[in-house]
Amino acid sequence: MGRSSDAREKILTAARSLVELRGYSALGVAEICKAAGVPKGSFYYFFESKESLALAVIDEHWAAELSDWTRILGGDAEPLQRLRQLFEETAAEQRAGQQSCGTVSGCMFGNLTLEMSNQTEVIRERLQQIFDAQVDLVEAVIAEARERGEATVADTREAARSVVAQLEGQVLFAKLYNDTGLLDALWANCVALLGVRTGTPTAVAP
């Protein structure tokens, strides 16, 4: 019963919405199934536990985000323009979410890191892998910018970590204050972190 081809997707969709709205710990399987419109037996047919569902939600969200990050950071524009586009699209997504539900949802990975990293090791490891992958993508762009003489960082890896941390931190503040205007500082902060040379077209935020 309830093991239709779309039952798993319904559970994932409901779980993702609930996690973004309320976090992971407060959710129960019954609530997730009710929101998905599927019987409880369907949950355990597709998922061994709530933890396995959380991992599936994380992986699904990361697959979509990775596609966006790869599209942006692997594009044909100059490296700093690509990085700036990543910030602009992130800010636009947060603004769209706020307009839709009235609050800034923040980053699912950042939210779960704060909530779960010291409680569930398998989730902590998965989130660490995702943030490491983000740093990899950003580091490749920073290395390009340094080769072009546009950025003056000594250590591209640490610079990439700082950029990702700055992005996460500003999104967290936007969620805390429910104010996407706090995201306006993203690019100016990045310029400072990377030591972008004066005269570079992307050096000064509009």
NUFIBA-736870 format. One record per residue (C-alpha): residue number from 1; chain; x, y, z. Coordinates in Angstrom, 1 decimal. Layout:
N
REC    k  c      c1      c2      c3
REC  NUM  A       X       Y       Z
...
//
This chain:
206
REC    k  c      c1      c2      c3
REC    1  A     0.0     0.0     0.0
REC    2  A     1.3     3.4    -0.9
REC    3  A     4.3     2.1    -2.6
REC    4  A     3.6     3.9    -5.8
REC    5  A     6.3     5.1    -8.0
REC    6  A     5.9     8.7    -6.7
REC    7  A     5.6     7.9    -3.0
REC    8  A     9.3     8.2    -2.4
REC    9  A     9.4    11.6    -4.2
REC   10  A     6.4    12.8    -2.2
REC   11  A     8.2    11.8     1.1
REC   12  A    11.4    13.6     0.0
REC   13  A     9.6    16.7    -1.1
REC   14  A     7.6    16.9     2.2
REC   15  A    10.7    16.2     4.3
REC   16  A    12.7    18.9     2.5
REC   17  A    10.0    21.5     3.1
REC   18  A     9.6    20.6     6.7
REC   19  A    13.3    20.5     7.4
REC   20  A    13.7    24.0     5.8
REC   21  A    10.8    25.3     7.8
REC   22  A    11.4    23.6    11.2
REC   23  A    14.7    21.8    11.2
REC   24  A    15.3    18.1    11.5
REC   25  A    15.1    17.2    15.2
REC   26  A    11.6    18.3    15.8
REC   27  A    10.2    16.2    13.0
REC   28  A     8.5    12.8    13.3
REC   29  A     7.9    10.1    10.8
REC   30  A     4.1    10.5    11.2
REC   31  A     4.3    14.2    10.5
REC   32  A     6.4    13.7     7.4
REC   33  A     4.0    11.0     6.1
REC   34  A     1.0    13.2     6.8
REC   35  A     2.5    16.1     4.9
REC   36  A     3.4    13.7     2.0
REC   37  A     0.0    12.1     1.9
REC   38  A     1.3     8.6     2.2
REC   39  A     0.8     5.9     4.8
REC   40  A     3.5     5.3     7.4
REC   41  A     4.3     1.9     5.9
REC   42  A     5.5     3.6     2.7
REC   43  A     8.1     5.5     4.7
REC   44  A     9.8     2.3     5.9
REC   45  A     9.5     0.7     2.5
REC   46  A    11.8     3.4     1.1
REC   47  A    13.8     4.5     4.1
REC   48  A    15.3     2.6     7.0
REC   49  A    15.1     5.5     9.4
REC   50  A    14.6     9.2     9.7
REC   51  A    18.4     9.6     9.5
REC   52  A    18.4     7.8     6.1
REC   53  A    15.7    10.1     4.9
REC   54  A    17.7    13.1     6.0
REC   55  A    20.7    11.9     4.1
REC   56  A    18.5    11.4     1.0
REC   57  A    17.2    15.0     1.4
REC   58  A    20.7    16.3     1.7
REC   59  A    21.9    14.4    -1.3
REC   60  A    19.0    15.5    -3.4
REC   61  A    19.5    19.2    -2.4
REC   62  A    23.2    19.0    -3.1
REC   63  A    22.7    17.4    -6.5
REC   64  A    20.6    20.4    -7.5
REC   65  A    23.0    22.9    -5.9
REC   66  A    26.1    21.3    -7.4
REC   67  A    24.5    21.6   -10.8
REC   68  A    24.1    25.3   -10.3
REC   69  A    27.6    25.9    -8.8
REC   70  A    29.2    23.9   -11.6
REC   71  A    27.2    25.9   -14.2
REC   72  A    28.2    29.2   -12.7
REC   73  A    31.8    28.6   -11.6
REC   74  A    32.6    26.5   -14.7
REC   75  A    31.2    29.0   -17.1
REC   76  A    33.0    31.1   -19.8
REC   77  A    33.1    34.4   -17.9
REC   78  A    36.2    35.7   -16.3
REC   79  A    36.9    34.0   -12.9
REC   80  A    35.9    36.9   -10.6
REC   81  A    32.8    37.5   -12.6
REC   82  A    31.8    33.8   -12.1
REC   83  A    32.4    34.1    -8.4
REC   84  A    30.3    37.3    -8.2
REC   85  A    27.5    35.6   -10.2
REC   86  A    27.4    32.8    -7.6
REC   87  A    26.8    35.4    -4.8
REC   88  A    24.2    37.2    -6.9
REC   89  A    22.3    34.0    -7.6
REC   90  A    22.5    32.9    -4.0
REC   91  A    21.1    36.2    -2.8
REC   92  A    18.3    36.1    -5.4
REC   93  A    17.3    32.6    -4.2
REC   94  A    17.1    33.8    -0.6
REC   95  A    15.0    36.8    -1.7
REC   96  A    12.7    34.6    -3.7
REC   97  A    12.2    32.3    -0.7
REC   98  A    11.5    35.3     1.6
REC   99  A     8.9    36.6    -0.8
REC  100  A     7.3    33.2    -1.0
REC  101  A     7.0    32.4     2.7
REC  102  A     7.8    35.6     4.5
REC  103  A    11.0    34.5     6.1
REC  104  A    14.6    33.9     4.9
REC  105  A    15.1    30.1     4.9
REC  106  A    18.9    30.3     4.9
REC  107  A    21.1    27.4     3.7
REC  108  A    19.9    23.9     4.4
REC  109  A    23.5    22.7     4.8
REC  110  A    24.4    25.5     7.2
REC  111  A    21.2    25.0     9.2
REC  112  A    21.7    21.3     9.5
REC  113  A    25.4    21.8    10.4
REC  114  A    24.4    24.0    13.4
REC  115  A    21.6    21.6    14.4
REC  116  A    23.1    18.1    13.8
REC  117  A    26.9    18.2    13.5
REC  118  A    27.5    17.2    17.1
REC  119  A    24.6    14.7    17.2
REC  120  A    24.7    12.4    14.1
REC  121  A    28.2    11.5    12.8
REC  122  A    27.0    10.2     9.4
REC  123  A    25.2    13.4     8.7
REC  124  A    28.2    15.5     9.9
REC  125  A    30.4    13.6     7.6
REC  126  A    28.1    14.1     4.6
REC  127  A    27.8    17.8     5.3
REC  128  A    31.6    18.1     5.6
REC  129  A    32.0    16.4     2.2
REC  130  A    29.6    18.9     0.7
REC  131  A    31.4    21.9     2.1
REC  132  A    34.7    20.5     1.0
REC  133  A    33.3    20.1    -2.5
REC  134  A    32.2    23.8    -2.4
REC  135  A    35.7    24.9    -1.3
REC  136  A    37.1    22.8    -4.2
REC  137  A    35.0    24.6    -6.7
REC  138  A    35.7    28.1    -5.4
REC  139  A    39.4    27.4    -5.0
REC  140  A    39.7    26.5    -8.8
REC  141  A    38.2    29.9    -9.6
REC  142  A    40.5    31.8    -7.1
REC  143  A    43.5    30.0    -8.6
REC  144  A    42.5    31.3   -12.0
REC  145  A    42.1    34.8   -10.7
REC  146  A    45.5    34.7    -9.1
REC  147  A    47.1    33.4   -12.3
REC  148  A    45.6    36.4   -14.1
REC  149  A    47.0    38.8   -11.4
REC  150  A    43.6    39.8   -10.2
REC  151  A    43.8    38.3    -6.8
REC  152  A    46.7    38.5    -4.4
REC  153  A    46.1    35.6    -1.9
REC  154  A    49.0    33.5    -0.9
REC  155  A    47.0    30.3    -0.1
REC  156  A    44.2    29.6    -2.5
REC  157  A    42.8    26.8    -0.3
REC  158  A    42.5    28.9     2.8
REC  159  A    41.1    31.8     0.7
REC  160  A    38.4    29.5    -0.7
REC  161  A    37.5    28.4     2.8
REC  162  A    37.2    32.0     3.8
REC  163  A    35.0    32.8     0.8
REC  164  A    32.7    29.9     1.5
REC  165  A    32.5    30.7     5.2
REC  166  A    31.7    34.3     4.4
REC  167  A    28.9    33.2     2.1
REC  168  A    27.5    30.9     4.7
REC  169  A    27.9    33.5     7.5
REC  170  A    26.1    36.2     5.6
REC  171  A    23.2    33.8     4.6
REC  172  A    23.0    32.9     8.3
REC  173  A    22.8    36.5     9.4
REC  174  A    20.1    37.1     6.7
REC  175  A    18.1    34.3     8.2
REC  176  A    18.7    35.5    11.8
REC  177  A    17.5    39.0    11.0
REC  178  A    15.1    38.0     8.3
REC  179  A    16.8    40.6     6.2
REC  180  A    18.2    39.8     2.7
REC  181  A    19.7    43.3     2.6
REC  182  A    22.6    41.8     4.6
REC  183  A    23.5    39.8     1.5
REC  184  A    24.4    43.0    -0.3
REC  185  A    27.8    43.0     1.3
REC  186  A    28.8    39.6    -0.1
REC  187  A    30.8    40.8    -3.0
REC  188  A    32.6    43.7    -1.3
REC  189  A    33.6    41.3     1.5
REC  190  A    34.9    38.8    -1.1
REC  191  A    37.0    41.5    -2.8
REC  192  A    38.6    42.3     0.5
REC  193  A    39.2    38.6     1.3
REC  194  A    40.9    38.0    -2.0
REC  195  A    42.9    41.2    -2.2
REC  196  A    41.4    42.0    -5.6
REC  197  A    43.6    44.5    -7.3
REC  198  A    42.3    48.0    -7.9
REC  199  A    41.3    48.5   -11.5
REC  200  A    39.9    45.0   -11.9
REC  201  A    36.4    45.4   -13.5
REC  202  A    34.7    43.4   -10.7
REC  203  A    36.6    45.0    -7.9
REC  204  A    34.1    47.6    -7.0
REC  205  A    30.5    46.6    -6.2
REC  206  A    27.8    48.8    -7.7
//
